[in-house]
Amino acid sequence: MEHIVLGRTGLSSSRAGLGCGGHSRLGQGYGSSHKDSVDVVRAAIDMGINFVDTAKVYGTESIVGEALSGRRDQVILSSKGQIIKSGHSPLGRDYISAEDLQASLEASLKNLKTDYLDIYHLHGILPHQYDICLDHFLPILKDAQKAGKTRFIGITERFIHDPAHQMLQSALADNHWDVVMAGFNMINPSARNTVFPQTQKYDVGVLNMFAVRNALGHPQSFQALLEHLQTEGHIALSMAHRQDLIEELMDATRSGSLTEAAYRFCCHEAGNHVVLTGTGNIDHLRSNIDAISGPKLSESLLERLENNFGHISTVSGD
């Protein structure tokens, strides 16, 4: 497994990171047992992954905590706290108190059976929520950092609702954050122009979410998204050319998989550090790691993707 330095944190991370949320949530979203999910985390570490990302809202912290028993020092551990009150719309302004965020961090430490996190993020922040993060919640994270409860602090965007990265553009301009989590994939590579230049300028660590998700997991889903983009006037590809592109992407991989192409597109992007992959199946995890470890796509294929999708900043691929 290739390793990379996660920006100014200095942490040496595997290029593949285990994401414990998403639709799968280590298999919990599909009915896996607690033990099966614990086994996935342990298998990931055995396969060379040393970055594990979870969050209180995912409901997987206790699984990760059990899986890391006796192995805490082998991983970079990342978790997150929400700033919206439980049961309220994440798009709203029903914010928790500073004391609630402190309590959420303490609960995460307890669930994860550790006395510190490597990174603690504010979770899924929208553009209109950023100012309150800066004024009211950043000081809590700074205090937690001074107390040794988190080594570094981060912020993650809500890519589905902010596919043009407006929140992260504000956050990166302030340069308070050691790590950010951004959506980036071959259907919406807009972070290449709006996020990565700033993270590279300030040496901020980048965690890549939404590398695959729904639209890039299966040719049929990808075709449906392409049809949507065509209808909305974002691309100009005939049905025959759309199918040709899908076949070219799959032919470019060792496994004949669109998923592999999607991961390889992300993992060789300049300024992109850790590509997160989530699953509840160990064989699926192994194939995803193989994909992230694969070579760069050809320059001609990358140019074709850029010509067709380089301007897209309106979809997430979920």
URJOKA-V732648 format. One record per pair of residues at least 12 apart in sequence whose C-alpha atoms are under 10 Angstrom apart, sorted by the first residue. I is the first residue (numbers start at 1). J is the second residue. D is the distance in whole Angstrom. If there is no record, write none. Layout:
i: {I/I}
j: {J/J}
d: {D/D}
//
This chain:
i: {1/1/1/1/1/1/1/1/1/1/1/1/2/2/2/2/2/2/2/3/3/3/3/3/3/3/4/4/4/4/5/5/5/6/6/6/6/6/6/6/6/6/6/6/7/7/7/7/7/7/7/7/7/7/7/7/8/8/8/8/8/8/8/8/9/9/9/9/9/9/9/9/9/9/10/10/11/11/11/11/12/12/12/12/13/13/13/13/13/13/13/13/13/14/14/14/14/14/14/14/14/14/14/15/15/15/15/15/15/15/15/15/15/15/15/15/15/15/16/16/16/16/16/16/16/16/16/16/16/16/16/16/16/16/16/16/16/16/16/17/17/17/17/17/17/17/17/17/17/17/17/17/17/17/17/17/17/17/17/18/18/18/18/18/18/18/18/18/18/18/18/18/18/18/18/18/18/19/19/19/19/19/19/19/19/19/19/19/19/19/20/20/20/20/20/20/20/20/20/20/20/20/20/20/20/20/20/20/20/21/21/21/21/21/21/21/21/21/21/21/21/22/22/22/22/22/22/22/22/22/23/23/23/23/23/23/23/24/24/24/24/24/25/25/25/25/25/25/25/25/26/26/26/26/26/26/26/26/26/26/26/26/26/26/26/27/27/27/27/27/27/28/28/28/28/28/29/29/29/30/30/31/32/32/33/34/34/34/34/35/35/35/36/36/36/36/37/37/37/37/37/37/37/37/38/38/38/38/38/38/38/38/38/39/39/39/39/39/39/39/40/40/40/40/40/40/40/40/40/40/41/41/41/41/41/41/41/41/41/41/42/42/42/42/42/42/42/43/43/43/43/43/43/44/44/44/44/45/45/45/45/45/47/47/47/48/48/48/49/49/49/49/50/50/50/50/50/50/51/51/51/51/51/51/51/51/51/52/52/52/52/52/52/52/52/52/53/53/53/53/53/53/53/53/53/53/53/54/54/54/54/54/54/54/54/55/55/55/55/55/55/55/55/55/55/55/56/56/56/56/56/56/56/56/56/56/56/56/57/57/57/57/57/57/57/58/58/59/60/60/61/61/61/61/61/61/61/61/62/62/62/62/62/62/63/63/64/64/64/64/65/65/65/65/65/65/65/66/66/66/67/68/68/68/69/69/69/72/72/72/75/76/76/76/77/77/77/77/77/77/77/77/78/78/78/78/78/78/78/78/78/78/79/79/79/79/79/79/79/79/79/79/79/79/79/80/80/80/80/80/80/80/80/80/80/80/80/80/80/81/81/81/81/81/81/81/81/81/81/81/81/81/81/82/82/82/82/82/82/82/82/82/82/82/83/83/83/83/83/83/83/83/83/83/83/83/83/83/83/84/84/84/84/84/84/84/85/85/90/90/90/90/90/91/91/91/91/91/91/91/92/92/92/93/93/93/95/95/95/96/97/97/98/98/98/98/98/98/99/99/101/101/101/101/102/102/102/102/102/105/105/105/105/105/105/105/105/106/106/108/109/109/114/115/115/115/116/116/116/116/116/116/116/117/117/117/117/117/117/117/117/118/118/118/118/118/118/118/119/119/119/119/119/119/119/119/119/119/120/120/120/120/120/120/120/120/120/120/120/120/121/121/121/121/121/121/121/121/121/121/121/121/121/122/122/122/122/122/122/122/122/122/123/123/123/123/123/123/124/124/124/124/124/124/124/124/124/124/124/125/125/125/125/125/125/125/125/125/126/126/126/126/126/126/126/126/126/126/127/127/127/127/127/127/127/127/127/127/127/128/128/129/130/130/130/130/130/130/131/131/131/133/133/134/134/134/138/138/138/138/138/141/141/142/151/152/152/152/153/153/153/153/153/154/154/154/154/154/154/154/154/154/154/155/155/155/155/155/155/155/155/155/155/155/156/156/156/156/156/156/156/156/156/156/157/157/157/157/157/157/158/158/158/158/159/159/159/159/159/159/159/159/159/159/159/160/160/160/160/160/160/160/161/161/161/162/162/162/162/162/163/163/163/163/163/163/163/163/163/163/163/163/163/164/164/164/164/164/164/164/164/164/164/164/164/165/165/165/165/165/165/165/166/166/168/168/168/168/168/168/168/168/169/169/169/169/169/169/171/171/172/172/172/172/172/172/172/172/172/173/173/173/175/175/175/175/175/175/176/176/177/177/177/177/178/178/178/178/178/178/179/179/179/179/179/179/180/180/180/180/180/180/180/181/181/181/181/181/181/181/181/182/182/182/182/182/182/182/182/182/183/183/183/183/183/183/183/183/183/184/184/184/184/184/184/184/184/184/184/184/184/184/185/185/185/185/185/185/185/185/185/185/185/185/185/185/185/185/186/186/186/186/186/186/186/186/186/186/186/186/186/186/186/186/186/186/187/187/187/187/187/187/187/187/187/187/187/187/187/187/187/187/187/187/187/187/187/188/188/188/188/188/188/188/188/188/188/188/188/189/189/189/189/189/189/189/189/189/189/189/189/190/190/190/190/190/190/191/191/192/192/192/192/192/193/193/195/195/196/196/196/196/197/197/198/199/199/200/200/200/201/203/204/204/205/205/205/205/206/206/206/206/206/207/207/207/207/207/208/208/208/208/208/208/208/208/209/209/209/209/209/209/210/210/210/210/210/210/210/210/210/211/211/211/211/211/211/211/211/211/211/211/211/211/212/212/212/212/212/212/212/212/212/212/212/212/212/213/213/213/213/213/213/213/214/214/214/214/215/215/215/215/216/216/216/216/216/216/216/216/216/217/217/217/217/217/217/217/217/218/218/218/218/219/219/219/219/219/219/219/220/220/221/221/222/222/222/222/222/223/223/223/223/223/225/225/225/226/226/226/226/227/227/229/229/229/229/230/234/234/234/234/234/234/235/235/235/235/235/236/237/245/245/245/246/246/248/248/249/249/249/249/249/249/250/252/252/252/253/253/253/253/254/254/254/254/255/255/255/257/259/259/259/259/260/260/260/260/260/260/260/260/261/261/261/261/261/261/262/262/262/263/263/263/263/263/263/263/263/263/263/263/264/264/264/264/264/264/264/264/264/265/265/265/265/265/265/265/265/265/265/266/266/266/267/267/267/267/267/267/268/268/268/268/268/268/269/274/275/275/276/276/276/277/277}
j: {13/14/15/16/47/48/49/50/289/290/292/293/14/15/16/48/49/292/293/15/16/48/49/50/273/274/16/272/273/274/205/273/274/178/179/203/204/205/206/207/271/272/273/274/178/179/199/200/202/203/204/205/206/271/272/273/152/178/179/200/202/203/204/205/118/119/151/152/153/178/179/203/204/205/203/205/51/76/118/205/50/51/75/76/48/49/50/51/52/75/76/273/274/48/49/50/51/52/75/76/273/274/275/48/49/50/51/207/267/268/272/273/274/275/276/289/292/293/44/48/49/50/51/52/207/208/263/267/273/274/275/276/277/288/289/290/291/292/293/44/45/48/49/50/51/52/53/76/207/208/209/273/274/275/276/277/278/289/292/40/41/44/45/49/50/51/52/53/54/274/275/276/277/278/279/285/289/41/51/52/53/54/55/78/209/275/276/277/278/279/37/40/41/52/53/54/55/58/59/60/61/63/64/79/276/277/278/279/280/53/54/55/56/57/58/59/60/61/277/278/279/54/58/209/210/213/277/278/279/318/58/213/214/278/279/280/318/58/278/279/280/281/37/54/58/59/60/278/279/280/38/39/40/41/54/58/59/60/63/64/278/279/280/281/282/40/60/278/279/280/281/58/59/60/279/280/58/279/280/279/280/280/280/281/280/60/62/63/66/63/66/67/63/280/281/282/60/63/64/67/279/280/281/282/60/62/63/64/65/66/67/68/280/63/64/66/67/280/281/282/63/64/67/278/279/280/281/282/283/285/63/64/65/66/67/68/279/280/282/285/64/66/67/68/69/71/282/67/281/282/283/285/286/282/285/286/289/67/68/71/74/75/285/286/289/74/75/289/74/75/76/289/72/73/74/75/76/77/74/75/76/77/78/118/274/275/276/64/68/75/76/77/78/79/276/277/76/77/78/79/80/119/120/207/276/277/278/77/78/79/80/81/108/112/120/78/79/80/81/82/105/108/120/121/122/123/79/80/81/82/104/105/107/108/109/111/112/123/79/80/81/82/86/108/123/79/80/111/111/112/79/107/108/109/110/111/112/113/108/109/110/111/112/113/111/112/77/111/112/113/108/109/110/111/112/113/114/111/112/113/112/112/113/114/112/113/114/112/113/114/118/117/118/119/112/114/116/117/118/119/120/150/116/117/118/119/120/121/150/152/153/154/105/108/109/112/117/118/119/120/121/122/123/150/154/104/105/108/117/119/120/121/122/123/124/153/154/155/156/100/101/102/103/104/105/107/108/120/121/122/123/124/155/95/96/100/101/104/105/121/122/123/124/125/95/96/97/98/100/101/104/122/123/124/125/129/132/133/137/96/97/101/123/124/125/129/97/100/124/125/126/129/158/124/125/126/128/129/158/161/126/128/129/128/129/132/129/132/133/137/136/137/136/137/138/139/140/141/137/140/122/137/140/141/137/140/141/143/144/117/120/121/140/141/144/149/150/144/149/120/149/150/149/148/149/150/144/145/147/148/149/150/151/144/145/148/149/150/151/152/153/145/148/149/150/151/152/153/145/149/150/151/152/153/154/155/178/179/141/144/145/149/150/151/152/153/154/155/178/179/138/141/150/152/153/154/155/156/177/178/179/180/181/137/138/141/153/154/155/156/157/180/154/155/156/157/158/181/155/156/157/158/159/160/161/162/167/181/182/155/156/157/158/159/161/162/167/168/156/157/158/159/161/162/165/166/167/168/157/158/161/162/165/166/167/168/169/170/171/166/167/167/155/166/167/168/170/171/167/170/171/155/171/171/174/176/153/154/155/176/177/153/154/176/178/177/178/179/176/177/178/179/180/171/176/177/178/179/180/181/204/205/206/167/168/171/172/176/177/178/179/180/181/182/168/171/179/180/181/182/183/206/207/209/171/180/181/182/183/209/181/182/183/316/181/182/183/184/209/210/314/315/316/317/318/183/210/314/315/316/317/318/314/315/316/183/313/314/315/316/182/183/184/188/189/190/191/312/313/314/315/316/317/183/188/189/190/191/194/195/312/313/314/315/316/182/183/190/191/194/195/313/194/195/180/181/182/191/194/195/198/199/191/194/195/196/198/199/195/198/194/195/196/197/198/199/201/202/204/198/199/202/198/199/201/202/203/204/202/204/199/202/204/205/199/202/203/204/205/206/199/203/204/205/206/207/195/199/204/205/206/207/208/205/206/207/208/209/274/275/276/195/196/206/207/208/209/210/211/272/195/207/208/209/210/211/212/316/317/207/208/209/210/211/212/265/266/269/272/275/316/317/208/209/210/211/212/213/216/262/263/264/265/266/267/309/316/317/210/211/212/216/261/262/263/264/265/266/302/305/306/308/309/310/312/317/211/212/215/216/222/225/226/229/262/305/306/308/309/310/311/312/313/314/315/316/317/210/211/306/309/310/311/312/313/314/315/316/317/211/265/266/269/305/306/309/310/311/312/313/316/309/310/311/312/313/314/272/313/269/270/271/272/310/310/311/271/272/269/270/271/272/270/271/271/271/272/270/271/272/271/271/271/273/271/272/273/274/271/272/273/274/275/272/273/274/275/276/266/267/272/273/274/275/276/277/266/274/275/276/277/278/262/263/266/275/276/277/316/317/318/259/262/263/264/265/266/267/275/276/277/316/317/318/258/259/260/261/262/263/266/276/277/278/316/317/318/259/262/277/278/316/317/318/259/316/317/318/259/316/317/318/257/258/259/260/261/262/263/317/318/257/258/259/260/261/262/317/318/246/257/258/259/243/246/247/250/257/258/259/243/246/317/318/242/243/246/258/317/239/242/243/245/246/315/317/318/238/239/242/243/239/242/309/312/314/315/242/308/309/311/312/313/314/307/308/309/311/312/308/308/301/304/305/258/261/261/301/261/262/297/301/302/305/262/297/298/301/291/294/295/297/290/291/294/295/287/290/291/291/287/288/291/292/287/288/289/290/291/292/293/294/291/292/294/295/296/297/291/292/297/275/276/277/288/289/290/291/292/293/294/296/288/290/291/292/293/294/295/296/297/291/292/294/295/296/297/298/301/302/305/292/296/297/291/292/293/294/295/296/292/293/294/295/296/297/296/292/289/292/288/289/292/289/292}
d: {10/6/7/8/8/6/7/10/8/9/9/7/6/6/8/9/10/9/7/6/9/10/9/9/9/9/10/10/7/8/8/8/9/9/8/9/8/5/7/9/10/9/6/8/8/8/8/8/9/5/5/4/8/9/10/8/10/7/9/10/8/5/6/7/9/9/9/7/10/7/8/9/8/7/10/9/10/8/9/9/9/9/10/9/10/8/6/6/10/9/7/8/7/7/6/6/6/10/10/9/9/7/9/10/8/9/8/10/7/10/9/6/5/6/8/9/7/8/10/9/6/8/7/9/10/10/10/8/9/6/5/6/7/9/6/10/10/6/8/9/10/10/6/7/5/6/7/9/8/9/10/10/6/6/5/6/8/9/10/9/8/7/9/7/8/6/5/6/9/9/9/6/5/6/8/9/10/10/9/6/5/6/10/10/8/9/5/5/5/8/10/10/9/7/6/5/8/7/9/7/8/9/8/10/9/8/6/8/9/8/6/7/10/9/5/8/8/10/10/7/9/10/8/9/9/8/9/7/9/10/10/8/9/8/9/10/10/10/7/6/6/9/9/9/7/8/7/7/7/7/8/9/7/8/10/10/10/7/9/9/7/5/4/8/10/9/10/9/6/4/7/10/9/8/10/7/10/10/9/10/8/9/7/9/10/9/9/7/10/8/9/9/10/8/8/9/9/7/9/9/9/6/8/9/9/9/6/7/9/7/5/9/9/9/10/10/7/9/9/8/10/10/9/10/8/6/7/6/10/8/8/7/10/9/6/8/10/9/9/10/9/10/6/7/10/9/10/9/10/7/10/9/9/8/7/8/9/10/9/9/8/8/9/8/8/10/10/9/9/8/9/9/10/10/6/4/6/8/9/6/5/6/8/10/8/10/9/8/10/7/6/5/6/9/9/10/8/6/5/6/9/9/10/9/8/10/10/8/6/5/7/10/10/10/10/8/5/5/7/9/10/8/9/9/10/8/7/6/6/8/8/9/8/6/10/9/10/10/10/8/8/8/9/10/9/10/10/10/9/9/8/10/7/9/9/6/5/9/9/10/8/5/6/8/8/8/9/8/6/9/9/9/9/6/4/5/8/9/7/8/9/8/8/9/9/8/9/9/9/8/9/8/6/8/9/10/9/6/5/7/9/10/10/6/6/5/6/8/9/9/10/9/9/8/9/9/7/9/7/5/6/9/9/10/10/9/8/8/10/8/5/4/6/5/9/10/9/8/9/10/7/9/10/6/7/10/8/8/6/5/5/9/10/9/8/10/8/8/10/9/6/5/7/8/6/6/8/9/9/7/10/7/7/9/8/9/9/8/8/6/9/10/9/10/10/10/9/9/8/9/9/10/9/10/9/7/9/9/10/9/9/9/9/9/7/10/9/9/10/10/8/9/7/6/10/9/7/10/10/9/9/8/8/9/9/7/8/10/8/9/8/10/10/9/9/8/9/10/9/10/8/10/9/8/6/9/9/9/9/6/4/5/7/10/9/9/6/5/6/8/10/10/10/8/5/5/6/8/9/9/6/6/5/5/7/10/9/8/8/9/9/9/6/8/7/5/6/8/10/9/10/8/10/9/6/4/5/7/9/10/8/8/9/8/9/9/8/6/5/6/9/10/9/6/5/7/8/9/8/5/5/4/8/10/10/10/10/9/10/7/6/5/6/9/10/9/7/9/9/6/6/9/8/7/9/8/6/9/9/9/10/8/9/6/4/8/9/8/9/10/8/8/10/10/7/9/8/8/10/9/9/9/10/9/9/9/9/10/10/8/9/7/9/10/10/8/6/8/8/6/6/6/9/10/9/5/6/5/5/8/9/9/10/10/8/8/10/10/7/9/7/5/7/9/8/10/9/6/5/7/9/10/9/10/10/8/6/6/8/10/9/8/8/10/9/7/6/9/9/8/10/9/6/10/9/9/9/9/7/5/8/7/9/9/8/9/9/8/9/9/9/7/9/8/10/8/9/9/6/6/6/6/10/9/9/10/7/8/8/10/9/5/7/9/9/8/8/8/7/7/7/8/9/9/8/9/8/10/9/7/10/10/10/7/6/10/8/10/10/10/10/8/10/10/6/7/10/8/8/8/9/9/9/9/10/7/10/8/10/10/10/10/7/9/9/9/8/5/6/9/9/9/5/4/6/7/9/8/7/6/5/6/9/8/6/5/6/7/9/10/10/8/9/7/6/5/6/8/10/9/10/9/6/5/5/7/10/7/9/10/6/7/6/6/9/10/7/10/9/9/8/9/9/8/7/5/7/9/9/7/8/10/7/6/10/10/8/8/10/8/9/9/9/7/9/10/7/7/9/7/8/10/7/8/9/9/9/10/9/9/9/9/9/10/9/8/9/9/6/8/9/7/9/10/8/8/7/10/10/10/7/7/8/5/6/7/6/7/8/10/10/9/10/10/8/7/6/8/7/7/10/9/7/7/7/6/9/10/9/8/8/8/9/9/9/10/9/10/9/8/6/7/9/8/9/7/9/9/6/9/10/9/9/10/8/8/7/8/7/6/5/7/9/7/6/5/6/7/8/9/7/7/6/5/6/9/10/9/7/6/8/10/10/10/10/9/8/9/7/7/7/9/6/6/9/9/7/9/7/7/8/9/9/10/9/6/9/9/6/7/9/9/8/10/10/7/8/9/10/9/9/9/6/5/10/10/6/5/10/9/5/6/10/7/6/9/9/7/9/7/8/9/7/5/9/10/8/10/10/10/8/7/7/9/7/9/9/9/7/9/10/10/9/10/9/10/8/9/8/9/7/7/10/8/9/8/10/10/9/7/10/8/8/10/9/9/9/10/9/8/8/7/10/9/10/6/7/9/9/8/8/9/9/9/7/10/10/8/6/9/9/8/10/10/10/7/8/9/9/9/9/8/10/9/9/10/9/10/9/9/9/8/8/10/8/7/9/8/5/7/10/8/8/9/9/10/9/7/9/9/10/8/9/9/8/9/10/6/5/9/9/10/10/10/6/6/8/6/7/6/7/10/9/10/9/7/7/10/10/8/10/8/9/10/9/6/8/9/9/8/9/10/9/8/6/9/9/10/10/8/10/10/9/8/9}
//
